[in-house]
Amino acid sequence: MGALIAADGAGMLFVSGCASNMGPFLGRFDHVVLLRAPALVMLARLASRTDNPYGKRPEEVAAVLANLREVEPRLRAVAGHEVDSDAPVDEVVARVLRCVGA
């Protein structure tokens, strides 16, 4: 990953997301940071957003809560850092940058 950044001339590259096949790729990253939020915060964010309808239907809320229970522990196991994202965006960004030594 470092060669890609050096070739591009950028100082840092952040990638967001998770996938069922991400395990083999984790070693290519210098840092893995889990951004987490409590269930009530996640549900409030879903309920209040207007740019995406996902999370409004009961079955979608159930899926979000199931993923929080089942997937988040697996993500926590591979993350080198964890940041609570229940804060203003600039504070969350500052926490992430501290985690990666920036």
MMTF fields as JSON, N, C-alpha, C and O atoms, coordinates in Angstrom:
{
  "mmtfVersion": "1.0.0",
  "mmtfProducer": "UNKNOWN",
  "numBonds": 407,
  "numAtoms": 408,
  "numGroups": 102,
  "numChains": 1,
  "numModels": 1,
  "chainsPerModel": [1],
  "groupsPerChain": [102],
  "chainIdList": ["A"],
  "bondAtomList": [4, 2, 8, 6, 12, 10, 16, 14, 20, 18, 24, 22, 28, 26, 32, 30, 36, 34, 40, 38, 44, 42, 48, 46, 52, 50, 56, 54, 60, 58, 64, 62, 68, 66, 72, 70, 76, 74, 80, 78, 84, 82, 88, 86, 92, 90, 96, 94, 100, 98, 104, 102, 108, 106, 112, 110, 116, 114, 120, 118, 124, 122, 128, 126, 132, 130, 136, 134, 140, 138, 144, 142, 148, 146, 152, 150, 156, 154, 160, 158, 164, 162, 168, 166, 172, 170, 176, 174, 180, 178, 184, 182, 188, 186, 192, 190, 196, 194, 200, 198, 204, 202, 208, 206, 212, 210, 216, 214, 220, 218, 224, 222, 228, 226, 232, 230, 236, 234, 240, 238, 244, 242, 248, 246, 252, 250, 256, 254, 260, 258, 264, 262, 268, 266, 272, 270, 276, 274, 280, 278, 284, 282, 288, 286, 292, 290, 296, 294, 300, 298, 304, 302, 308, 306, 312, 310, 316, 314, 320, 318, 324, 322, 328, 326, 332, 330, 336, 334, 340, 338, 344, 342, 348, 346, 352, 350, 356, 354, 360, 358, 364, 362, 368, 366, 372, 370, 376, 374, 380, 378, 384, 382, 388, 386, 392, 390, 396, 394, 400, 398, 404, 402],
  "bondOrderList": [1, 1, 1, 1, 1, 1, 1, 1, 1, 1, 1, 1, 1, 1, 1, 1, 1, 1, 1, 1, 1, 1, 1, 1, 1, 1, 1, 1, 1, 1, 1, 1, 1, 1, 1, 1, 1, 1, 1, 1, 1, 1, 1, 1, 1, 1, 1, 1, 1, 1, 1, 1, 1, 1, 1, 1, 1, 1, 1, 1, 1, 1, 1, 1, 1, 1, 1, 1, 1, 1, 1, 1, 1, 1, 1, 1, 1, 1, 1, 1, 1, 1, 1, 1, 1, 1, 1, 1, 1, 1, 1, 1, 1, 1, 1, 1, 1, 1, 1, 1, 1],
  "groupList": [{"groupName": "MET", "atomNameList": ["N", "CA", "C", "O"], "elementList": ["N", "C", "C", "O"], "formalChargeList": [0, 0, 0, 0], "bondAtomList": [1, 0, 2, 1, 3, 2], "bondOrderList": [1, 1, 2], "singleLetterCode": "M", "chemCompType": "L-PEPTIDE LINKING"}, {"groupName": "GLY", "atomNameList": ["N", "CA", "C", "O"], "elementList": ["N", "C", "C", "O"], "formalChargeList": [0, 0, 0, 0], "bondAtomList": [1, 0, 2, 1, 3, 2], "bondOrderList": [1, 1, 2], "singleLetterCode": "G", "chemCompType": "PEPTIDE LINKING"}, {"groupName": "ALA", "atomNameList": ["N", "CA", "C", "O"], "elementList": ["N", "C", "C", "O"], "formalChargeList": [0, 0, 0, 0], "bondAtomList": [1, 0, 2, 1, 3, 2], "bondOrderList": [1, 1, 2], "singleLetterCode": "A", "chemCompType": "L-PEPTIDE LINKING"}, {"groupName": "LEU", "atomNameList": ["N", "CA", "C", "O"], "elementList": ["N", "C", "C", "O"], "formalChargeList": [0, 0, 0, 0], "bondAtomList": [1, 0, 2, 1, 3, 2], "bondOrderList": [1, 1, 2], "singleLetterCode": "L", "chemCompType": "L-PEPTIDE LINKING"}, {"groupName": "ILE", "atomNameList": ["N", "CA", "C", "O"], "elementList": ["N", "C", "C", "O"], "formalChargeList": [0, 0, 0, 0], "bondAtomList": [1, 0, 2, 1, 3, 2], "bondOrderList": [1, 1, 2], "singleLetterCode": "I", "chemCompType": "L-PEPTIDE LINKING"}, {"groupName": "ASP", "atomNameList": ["N", "CA", "C", "O"], "elementList": ["N", "C", "C", "O"], "formalChargeList": [0, 0, 0, 0], "bondAtomList": [1, 0, 2, 1, 3, 2], "bondOrderList": [1, 1, 2], "singleLetterCode": "D", "chemCompType": "L-PEPTIDE LINKING"}, {"groupName": "PHE", "atomNameList": ["N", "CA", "C", "O"], "elementList": ["N", "C", "C", "O"], "formalChargeList": [0, 0, 0, 0], "bondAtomList": [1, 0, 2, 1, 3, 2], "bondOrderList": [1, 1, 2], "singleLetterCode": "F", "chemCompType": "L-PEPTIDE LINKING"}, {"groupName": "VAL", "atomNameList": ["N", "CA", "C", "O"], "elementList": ["N", "C", "C", "O"], "formalChargeList": [0, 0, 0, 0], "bondAtomList": [1, 0, 2, 1, 3, 2], "bondOrderList": [1, 1, 2], "singleLetterCode": "V", "chemCompType": "L-PEPTIDE LINKING"}, {"groupName": "SER", "atomNameList": ["N", "CA", "C", "O"], "elementList": ["N", "C", "C", "O"], "formalChargeList": [0, 0, 0, 0], "bondAtomList": [1, 0, 2, 1, 3, 2], "bondOrderList": [1, 1, 2], "singleLetterCode": "S", "chemCompType": "L-PEPTIDE LINKING"}, {"groupName": "CYS", "atomNameList": ["N", "CA", "C", "O"], "elementList": ["N", "C", "C", "O"], "formalChargeList": [0, 0, 0, 0], "bondAtomList": [1, 0, 2, 1, 3, 2], "bondOrderList": [1, 1, 2], "singleLetterCode": "C", "chemCompType": "L-PEPTIDE LINKING"}, {"groupName": "ASN", "atomNameList": ["N", "CA", "C", "O"], "elementList": ["N", "C", "C", "O"], "formalChargeList": [0, 0, 0, 0], "bondAtomList": [1, 0, 2, 1, 3, 2], "bondOrderList": [1, 1, 2], "singleLetterCode": "N", "chemCompType": "L-PEPTIDE LINKING"}, {"groupName": "PRO", "atomNameList": ["N", "CA", "C", "O"], "elementList": ["N", "C", "C", "O"], "formalChargeList": [0, 0, 0, 0], "bondAtomList": [1, 0, 2, 1, 3, 2], "bondOrderList": [1, 1, 2], "singleLetterCode": "P", "chemCompType": "L-PEPTIDE LINKING"}, {"groupName": "ARG", "atomNameList": ["N", "CA", "C", "O"], "elementList": ["N", "C", "C", "O"], "formalChargeList": [0, 0, 0, 0], "bondAtomList": [1, 0, 2, 1, 3, 2], "bondOrderList": [1, 1, 2], "singleLetterCode": "R", "chemCompType": "L-PEPTIDE LINKING"}, {"groupName": "HIS", "atomNameList": ["N", "CA", "C", "O"], "elementList": ["N", "C", "C", "O"], "formalChargeList": [0, 0, 0, 0], "bondAtomList": [1, 0, 2, 1, 3, 2], "bondOrderList": [1, 1, 2], "singleLetterCode": "H", "chemCompType": "L-PEPTIDE LINKING"}, {"groupName": "THR", "atomNameList": ["N", "CA", "C", "O"], "elementList": ["N", "C", "C", "O"], "formalChargeList": [0, 0, 0, 0], "bondAtomList": [1, 0, 2, 1, 3, 2], "bondOrderList": [1, 1, 2], "singleLetterCode": "T", "chemCompType": "L-PEPTIDE LINKING"}, {"groupName": "TYR", "atomNameList": ["N", "CA", "C", "O"], "elementList": ["N", "C", "C", "O"], "formalChargeList": [0, 0, 0, 0], "bondAtomList": [1, 0, 2, 1, 3, 2], "bondOrderList": [1, 1, 2], "singleLetterCode": "Y", "chemCompType": "L-PEPTIDE LINKING"}, {"groupName": "LYS", "atomNameList": ["N", "CA", "C", "O"], "elementList": ["N", "C", "C", "O"], "formalChargeList": [0, 0, 0, 0], "bondAtomList": [1, 0, 2, 1, 3, 2], "bondOrderList": [1, 1, 2], "singleLetterCode": "K", "chemCompType": "L-PEPTIDE LINKING"}, {"groupName": "GLU", "atomNameList": ["N", "CA", "C", "O"], "elementList": ["N", "C", "C", "O"], "formalChargeList": [0, 0, 0, 0], "bondAtomList": [1, 0, 2, 1, 3, 2], "bondOrderList": [1, 1, 2], "singleLetterCode": "E", "chemCompType": "L-PEPTIDE LINKING"}],
  "groupTypeList": [0, 1, 2, 3, 4, 2, 2, 5, 1, 2, 1, 0, 3, 6, 7, 8, 1, 9, 2, 8, 10, 0, 1, 11, 6, 3, 1, 12, 6, 5, 13, 7, 7, 3, 3, 12, 2, 11, 2, 3, 7, 0, 3, 2, 12, 3, 2, 8, 12, 14, 5, 10, 11, 15, 1, 16, 12, 11, 17, 17, 7, 2, 2, 7, 3, 2, 10, 3, 12, 17, 7, 17, 11, 12, 3, 12, 2, 7, 2, 1, 13, 17, 7, 5, 8, 5, 2, 11, 7, 5, 17, 7, 7, 2, 12, 7, 3, 12, 9, 7, 1, 2],
  "groupIdList": [1, 2, 3, 4, 5, 6, 7, 8, 9, 10, 11, 12, 13, 14, 15, 16, 17, 18, 19, 20, 21, 22, 23, 24, 25, 26, 27, 28, 29, 30, 31, 32, 33, 34, 35, 36, 37, 38, 39, 40, 41, 42, 43, 44, 45, 46, 47, 48, 49, 50, 51, 52, 53, 54, 55, 56, 57, 58, 59, 60, 61, 62, 63, 64, 65, 66, 67, 68, 69, 70, 71, 72, 73, 74, 75, 76, 77, 78, 79, 80, 81, 82, 83, 84, 85, 86, 87, 88, 89, 90, 91, 92, 93, 94, 95, 96, 97, 98, 99, 100, 101, 102],
  "secStructList": [7, 2, 2, 2, 2, 2, 2, 2, 6, 7, 1, 7, 7, 7, 7, 7, 7, 7, 7, 6, 6, 7, 4, 4, 4, 4, 4, 4, 7, 1, 7, 7, 3, 3, 3, 3, 7, 7, 2, 2, 2, 2, 2, 2, 2, 2, 2, 2, 7, 1, 1, 7, 7, 6, 6, 7, 1, 2, 2, 2, 2, 2, 2, 2, 2, 2, 2, 2, 2, 2, 6, 2, 2, 2, 2, 2, 2, 2, 7, 1, 3, 3, 3, 3, 7, 7, 1, 7, 2, 2, 2, 2, 2, 2, 2, 2, 2, 2, 2, 6, 6, 7],
  "xCoordList": [0.827, 0.0, 0.871, 0.531, 1.985, 2.866, 3.377, 3.496, 3.685, 4.174, 3.104, 3.405, 1.855, 0.761, 0.654, 0.495, 0.739, 0.647, 1.851, 1.699, 3.046, 4.248, 4.186, 4.589, 3.689, 3.597, 2.588, 2.748, 1.578, 0.528, 0.939, 0.377, 1.899, 2.344, 1.551, 1.854, 0.555, -0.269, 0.374, 1.145, 0.052, 0.612, -0.159, 0.434, -1.479, -2.301, -3.433, -3.909, -3.845, -4.995, -5.893, -5.442, -7.157, -8.129, -9.143, -9.639, -9.447, -10.429, -11.487, -11.162, -12.739, -13.818, -14.675, -14.961, -15.079, -15.992, -15.547, -14.498, -16.363, -15.996, -16.678, -17.689, -16.11, -16.646, -16.312, -15.367, -17.075, -16.865, -15.494, -14.983, -14.893, -13.596, -12.44, -11.406, -12.586, -11.555, -10.329, -9.275, -10.445, -9.348, -8.009, -7.015, -7.94, -6.654, -6.035, -4.838, -6.819, -6.326, -5.872, -5.217, -6.202, -5.908, -4.424, -4.053, -3.576, -2.136, -1.564, -0.422, -2.323, -1.859, -2.045, -1.587, -2.716, -2.992, -2.105, -1.833, -1.662, -0.844, -1.684, -1.198, -2.92, -3.813, -5.214, -5.651, -5.913, -7.337, -8.028, -7.731, -8.957, -9.659, -11.143, -11.756, -11.707, -13.142, -13.834, -13.587, -14.699, -15.546, -16.849, -17.545, -17.167, -18.364, -19.267, -18.841, -20.536, -21.527, -22.507, -22.796, -23.011, -24.017, -25.267, -25.56, -25.985, -27.171, -28.164, -28.698, -28.419, -29.399, -28.945, -29.767, -27.656, -27.13, -27.288, -27.699, -26.968, -27.1, -28.551, -28.83, -29.465, -30.873, -31.392, -32.19, -30.95, -31.363, -30.822, -31.525, -29.6, -29.019, -29.787, -30.069, -30.12, -30.894, -32.268, -32.726, -32.915, -34.262, -34.287, -35.271, -33.218, -33.231, -32.643, -32.813, -31.965, -31.35, -32.396, -33.406, -32.126, -33.081, -32.525, -33.255, -31.247, -30.628, -30.631, -30.14, -31.182, -31.154, -32.296, -32.4, -33.149, -34.284, -33.941, -34.764, -32.714, -32.384, -32.431, -31.959, -33.016, -33.087, -34.412, -34.591, -35.331, -36.644, -37.632, -38.544, -37.457, -38.398, -37.957, -36.764, -38.932, -38.606, -37.602, -36.735, -37.708, -36.778, -35.353, -34.383, -35.227, -33.909, -33.309, -32.113, -34.127, -33.664, -33.199, -32.16, -33.96, -33.577, -32.242, -31.411, -32.031, -30.773, -29.603, -28.528, -29.8, -28.736, -28.365, -27.184, -29.365, -29.089, -28.428, -27.559, -28.833, -28.2, -26.742, -25.875, -26.46, -25.073, -24.249, -23.083, -24.839, -24.13, -23.737, -22.621, -24.648, -24.381, -23.386, -22.494, -23.541, -22.8, -21.516, -20.523, -21.523, -20.378, -19.402, -18.189, -19.92, -19.012, -17.969, -16.813, -18.304, -17.248, -16.142, -14.976, -16.492, -15.474, -14.594, -13.386, -15.205, -14.429, -13.514, -12.368, -14.022, -13.217, -11.988, -10.913, -12.149, -11.047, -9.9, -8.75, -10.19, -9.126, -8.654, -7.644, -9.379, -9.009, -7.895, -7.883, -6.983, -5.919, -6.314, -5.681, -7.357, -7.836, -9.354, -9.957, -9.956, -11.406, -11.724, -11.181, -12.608, -12.998, -14.511, -15.225, -14.991, -16.418, -16.809, -16.284, -17.715, -18.093, -19.305, -19.912, -19.653, -20.759, -20.214, -20.245, -19.715, -19.108, -19.179, -19.461, -18.932, -18.876, -17.816, -16.796, -18.066, -17.194, -15.743, -14.838, -15.502, -14.112, -13.399, -12.193, -14.127, -13.526, -13.237, -12.199, -14.148, -13.923, -12.701, -11.872, -12.59, -11.439, -10.155, -9.157, -10.163, -8.966, -8.583, -7.4, -9.572, -9.295, -8.683, -7.734, -9.224, -8.683, -7.251, -6.38, -7.004, -5.641, -4.662, -3.513, -5.098, -4.226, -3.931, -2.808, -4.914, -4.711, -3.643, -2.862, -3.615, -2.667, -1.38, -0.537, -1.231, 0.018, 0.175, 1.3, -0.913, -0.838, -1.031, -1.001],
  "yCoordList": [-1.186, 0.0, 1.248, 2.239, 1.211, 2.366, 2.789, 3.984, 1.815, 2.143, 2.858, 3.769, 2.445, 3.101, 4.556, 5.44, 4.806, 6.179, 6.988, 8.129, 6.404, 7.117, 7.463, 8.555, 6.545, 6.782, 7.885, 8.632, 7.974, 8.971, 10.33, 11.351, 10.356, 11.604, 12.027, 13.061, 11.269, 11.602, 11.056, 10.097, 11.673, 11.238, 10.122, 9.288, 10.091, 9.066, 8.663, 9.451, 7.428, 6.914, 6.232, 5.35, 6.631, 6.008, 5.262, 5.789, 4.026, 3.199, 2.837, 2.49, 2.917, 2.652, 1.494, 1.374, 0.647, -0.427, -1.747, -1.848, -2.757, -4.117, -5.067, -4.732, -6.249, -7.259, -8.629, -8.78, -9.615, -10.968, -11.525, -12.414, -11.023, -11.532, -10.584, -10.644, -9.721, -8.711, -9.26, -8.624, -10.405, -10.969, -11.005, -10.551, -11.527, -11.602, -10.239, -10.158, -9.188, -7.86, -7.033, -6.007, -7.451, -6.643, -6.364, -5.282, -7.298, -7.123, -6.034, -5.617, -5.576, -4.525, -3.119, -2.131, -3.053, -1.761, -1.548, -2.483, -0.331, -0.004, 0.018, -0.347, 0.435, 0.544, 0.125, 0.37, -0.509, -0.802, -0.176, -0.508, 0.737, 1.47, 1.142, 1.314, 0.674, 0.419, 1.681, 2.148, 2.227, 3.346, 2.732, 2.039, 2.985, 2.38, 3.446, 4.556, 3.066, 3.927, 3.024, 1.917, 3.481, 2.696, 2.488, 3.289, 1.423, 1.084, 2.239, 2.524, 2.901, 3.992, 5.141, 5.773, 5.411, 6.469, 6.057, 6.865, 4.821, 4.348, 4.427, 4.873, 3.996, 4.014, 5.438, 5.711, 6.336, 7.741, 8.337, 9.093, 8.012, 8.521, 7.992, 8.737, 6.714, 6.141, 6.794, 7.114, 6.987, 7.555, 8.999, 9.439, 9.739, 11.169, 11.52, 12.651, 10.606, 10.969, 11.045, 10.342, 11.906, 12.143, 11.78, 11.823, 11.423, 11.149, 9.674, 9.308, 8.817, 7.381, 6.753, 6.995, 5.961, 5.387, 4.175, 3.738, 3.629, 2.426, 2.716, 3.751, 1.769, 1.871, 2.381, 2.551, 2.623, 3.134, 1.996, 2.156, 0.871, -0.251, -1.155, -1.304, -1.752, -2.592, -3.705, -3.988, -4.333, -5.428, -4.904, -5.617, -3.67, -3.067, -2.702, -2.886, -2.194, -1.903, -3.187, -3.206, -4.264, -5.56, -6.034, -6.577, -5.834, -6.243, -5.43, -5.979, -4.131, -3.285, -3.768, -3.883, -4.047, -4.505, -5.883, -6.148, -6.753, -8.079, -7.939, -8.617, -7.058, -6.83, -6.251, -6.608, -5.376, -4.797, -5.895, -5.897, -6.814, -7.917, -8.928, -9.39, -9.268, -10.39, -9.984, -10.71, -8.855, -8.467, -7.577, -7.734, -6.649, -5.733, -6.458, -6.036, -7.524, -8.221, -8.782, -8.795, -9.24, -9.757, -8.626, -8.795, -7.481, -6.324, -5.833, -5.457, -5.838, -5.416, -6.325, -5.861, -7.599, -8.559, -8.284, -8.599, -7.704, -7.454, -5.998, -5.67, -5.131, -3.71, -3.469, -4.033, -2.637, -2.249, -1.076, -0.81, -0.379, 0.802, 0.81, 0.244, 1.459, 1.619, 3.056, 3.591, 3.675, 5.065, 5.135, 4.683, 5.702, 5.919, 7.106, 8.205, 6.897, 7.958, 8.751, 9.484, 8.609, 9.38, 10.713, 11.012, 11.499, 12.798, 13.635, 13.099, 14.929, 15.739, 15.206, 14.664, 15.363, 14.793, 15.229, 14.408, 16.509, 16.958, 16.267, 16.032, 15.939, 15.222, 13.766, 13.22, 13.145, 11.766, 11.703, 10.802, 12.652, 12.692, 12.868, 12.206, 13.74, 13.944, 12.664, 12.35, 11.931, 10.657, 9.643, 8.944, 9.56, 8.627, 9.005, 8.138, 10.27, 10.719, 10.414, 10.057, 10.549, 10.181, 8.677, 8.263, 7.872, 6.426, 6.04, 5.116, 6.742, 6.391, 7.178, 7.096, 7.94, 8.67, 9.903, 10.331, 10.486, 11.694, 12.944, 14.06],
  "zCoordList": [0.0, 0.0, 0.0, -0.647, 0.716, 0.778, -0.588, -0.858, -1.466, -2.807, -3.618, -4.389, -3.443, -4.146, -3.723, -4.565, -2.439, -1.945, -2.414, -2.848, -2.329, -2.745, -4.235, -4.635, -5.046, -6.482, -6.797, -7.763, -5.991, -6.206, -5.663, -6.061, -4.769, -4.185, -2.965, -2.37, -2.579, -1.411, -0.144, -0.186, 0.966, 2.236, 2.907, 3.592, 2.724, 3.364, 2.439, 1.622, 2.588, 1.867, 2.886, 3.618, 2.941, 3.829, 2.977, 1.982, 3.375, 2.696, 3.731, 4.867, 3.338, 4.28, 3.79, 2.599, 4.722, 4.386, 4.963, 5.598, 4.733, 5.117, 4.142, 3.525, 4.019, 3.113, 3.663, 4.439, 3.269, 3.783, 3.397, 4.077, 2.325, 1.87, 2.191, 1.526, 3.179, 3.431, 4.164, 4.152, 4.788, 5.568, 4.858, 5.424, 3.636, 2.945, 2.624, 2.35, 2.653, 2.284, 3.483, 3.304, 4.684, 5.868, 6.03, 6.483, 5.675, 5.809, 4.912, 5.104, 3.955, 3.049, 3.631, 3.057, 4.765, 5.383, 6.596, 7.349, 6.778, 7.94, 9.216, 10.287, 9.107, 10.257, 9.854, 8.729, 10.786, 10.626, 11.821, 12.969, 11.543, 12.597, 12.493, 11.44, 13.588, 13.651, 14.138, 15.25, 13.297, 13.702, 14.206, 13.464, 15.448, 16.009, 16.601, 16.922, 16.733, 17.372, 18.113, 17.657, 19.236, 19.952, 19.089, 18.201, 19.359, 18.57, 18.499, 17.427, 19.608, 19.601, 18.704, 18.041, 18.681, 17.809, 16.349, 15.517, 16.041, 14.658, 14.194, 13.082, 15.047, 14.665, 14.507, 13.61, 15.36, 15.231, 13.94, 13.269, 13.587, 12.336, 11.128, 10.19, 11.154, 10.048, 9.943, 8.846, 11.07, 11.075, 10.603, 10.008, 10.86, 10.54, 9.183, 8.726, 8.531, 7.258, 6.148, 6.165, 5.201, 4.117, 2.746, 1.756, 2.673, 1.369, 0.992, -0.076, 1.86, 1.606, 2.396, 3.598, 1.768, 2.485, 3.361, 4.165, 3.205, 3.975, 5.47, 5.939, 6.206, 7.657, 8.174, 9.38, 7.277, 7.685, 7.967, 8.779, 7.315, 7.459, 8.618, 8.879, 9.307, 10.48, 10.186, 11.013, 9.025, 8.711, 8.49, 8.748, 8.016, 7.85, 9.208, 9.431, 10.097, 11.461, 12.121, 12.781, 11.949, 12.522, 11.945, 12.675, 10.648, 10.016, 10.556, 10.799, 10.747, 11.304, 12.704, 13.032, 13.522, 14.89, 14.898, 15.728, 13.985, 13.884, 13.47, 14.021, 12.498, 12.084, 13.223, 13.394, 13.986, 15.12, 16.111, 16.632, 16.365, 17.296, 16.734, 17.446, 15.462, 14.892, 14.161, 14.217, 13.489, 12.661, 13.424, 13.293, 14.217, 14.915, 15.763, 15.754, 16.496, 17.258, 16.369, 16.765, 15.186, 14.259, 13.731, 13.564, 13.471, 13.028, 14.143, 13.896, 15.361, 16.513, 16.663, 17.045, 16.364, 16.509, 15.543, 15.851, 14.385, 13.402, 13.404, 12.781, 14.1, 14.122, 15.129, 16.223, 14.738, 15.661, 16.533, 17.555, 16.131, 16.845, 16.78, 15.868, 17.761, 17.783, 18.159, 19.125, 17.39, 17.635, 17.735, 16.84, 18.83, 18.996, 18.129, 18.308, 17.203, 16.272, 16.743, 15.962, 18.002, 18.579, 19.09, 20.283, 18.138, 18.445, 17.176, 16.105, 17.272, 16.046, 15.085, 15.511, 13.794, 12.761, 12.934, 12.789, 13.243, 13.369, 14.521, 14.45, 15.574, 16.701, 16.327, 16.701, 15.596, 15.146, 14.226, 14.355, 13.306, 12.4, 13.201, 12.916, 14.187, 15.018, 15.749, 15.876, 16.226, 16.922, 15.961, 16.316, 14.744, 13.757, 13.415, 13.344, 13.204, 12.871, 13.994, 13.732, 15.236, 16.362, 16.338, 16.627, 16.0, 15.945, 14.923, 15.151, 13.813, 12.747, 12.823, 11.93, 13.89, 14.1, 13.25, 12.992, 12.81, 11.975, 12.833, 12.314]
}
